[in-house]
Amino acid sequence: MGRLRKKKMREDIAERGYFQWNLIRSLAFGERDWIVLCAIFFVLSDTREFLSVTGFCAMMLGVFFLGPVFGMAIHLTTKFLYFRRKKAGKLPQTKEGLFRLTWAANAICAPLIILTGWFAFDLFYQSVDSIVKTVSDTTAAAREYAPQ
């Protein structure tokens, strides 16, 4: 094996290692972003609180479903930025440069994450309110028409 081929193999291994590390980091960022957003949404709302069954369910559903989606969005954005820079020949040469690349992807995805998180949070609570209203209306109607 020639020296250039060994160098290419090392670069490929380093790139694959970076993408694996970035996937783990991005998934952690996605989870963290959801938890922070959910906390902000609870603070901004007057009627919704975390210390309830509904609040806990909203947080956990977001952690299990929205966090990984946010993480994958960050990961794919980082990959896009990485390959764009690689094509231009301007790859970061240090670990800090790679960190900055991940933070840039997080900043690019932030508006999408905030909007999606807000709509998902609101949709969850609207669904719960609708179910509670339907059940209470059905129960009231059943009591009204029940034989005395």
Contacts in CASP RR format, 6 or more apart in sequence:
PFRMAT RR
TARGET T0000
AUTHOR 0000-0000-0000
METHOD contacts of the structure
MODEL  1
MGRLRKKKMREDIAERGYFQWNLIRSLAFGERDWIVLCAIFFVLSDTREF
LSVTGFCAMMLGVFFLGPVFGMAIHLTTKFLYFRRKKAGKLPQTKEGLFR
LTWAANAICAPLIILTGWFAFDLFYQSVDSIVKTVSDTTAAAREYAPQ
18 82 0 8 1.000
18 98 0 8 1.000
19 79 0 8 1.000
19 82 0 8 1.000
22 75 0 8 1.000
22 78 0 8 1.000
22 79 0 8 1.000
22 98 0 8 1.000
22 102 0 8 1.000
23 75 0 8 1.000
25 102 0 8 1.000
26 71 0 8 1.000
26 72 0 8 1.000
26 74 0 8 1.000
26 75 0 8 1.000
26 78 0 8 1.000
26 102 0 8 1.000
26 105 0 8 1.000
27 67 0 8 1.000
27 68 0 8 1.000
27 71 0 8 1.000
27 72 0 8 1.000
27 75 0 8 1.000
29 70 0 8 1.000
29 71 0 8 1.000
29 74 0 8 1.000
29 102 0 8 1.000
29 106 0 8 1.000
30 67 0 8 1.000
30 68 0 8 1.000
30 70 0 8 1.000
30 71 0 8 1.000
30 74 0 8 1.000
30 113 0 8 1.000
31 63 0 8 1.000
31 67 0 8 1.000
31 68 0 8 1.000
31 70 0 8 1.000
31 71 0 8 1.000
33 67 0 8 1.000
33 70 0 8 1.000
33 71 0 8 1.000
33 106 0 8 1.000
33 110 0 8 1.000
33 113 0 8 1.000
34 62 0 8 1.000
34 63 0 8 1.000
34 66 0 8 1.000
34 67 0 8 1.000
34 70 0 8 1.000
34 113 0 8 1.000
34 117 0 8 1.000
35 59 0 8 1.000
35 63 0 8 1.000
37 113 0 8 1.000
37 114 0 8 1.000
37 117 0 8 1.000
37 118 0 8 1.000
37 121 0 8 1.000
38 50 0 8 1.000
38 58 0 8 1.000
38 59 0 8 1.000
38 62 0 8 1.000
38 121 0 8 1.000
39 50 0 8 1.000
41 48 0 8 1.000
41 117 0 8 1.000
41 118 0 8 1.000
41 121 0 8 1.000
42 48 0 8 1.000
42 49 0 8 1.000
42 50 0 8 1.000
42 55 0 8 1.000
48 54 0 8 1.000
48 55 0 8 1.000
48 58 0 8 1.000
48 125 0 8 1.000
49 55 0 8 1.000
50 56 0 8 1.000
50 59 0 8 1.000
54 125 0 8 1.000
54 128 0 8 1.000
57 124 0 8 1.000
58 121 0 8 1.000
58 124 0 8 1.000
58 125 0 8 1.000
61 124 0 8 1.000
62 120 0 8 1.000
66 116 0 8 1.000
66 117 0 8 1.000
66 120 0 8 1.000
69 116 0 8 1.000
70 109 0 8 1.000
70 113 0 8 1.000
70 116 0 8 1.000
73 109 0 8 1.000
73 112 0 8 1.000
73 113 0 8 1.000
74 102 0 8 1.000
74 105 0 8 1.000
74 106 0 8 1.000
74 109 0 8 1.000
75 105 0 8 1.000
77 105 0 8 1.000
77 108 0 8 1.000
77 109 0 8 1.000
78 101 0 8 1.000
78 102 0 8 1.000
78 104 0 8 1.000
78 105 0 8 1.000
80 105 0 8 1.000
81 101 0 8 1.000
81 104 0 8 1.000
81 105 0 8 1.000
81 108 0 8 1.000
82 91 0 8 1.000
82 101 0 8 1.000
85 91 0 8 1.000
85 92 0 8 1.000
85 101 0 8 1.000
92 98 0 8 1.000
92 100 0 8 1.000
92 101 0 8 1.000
END
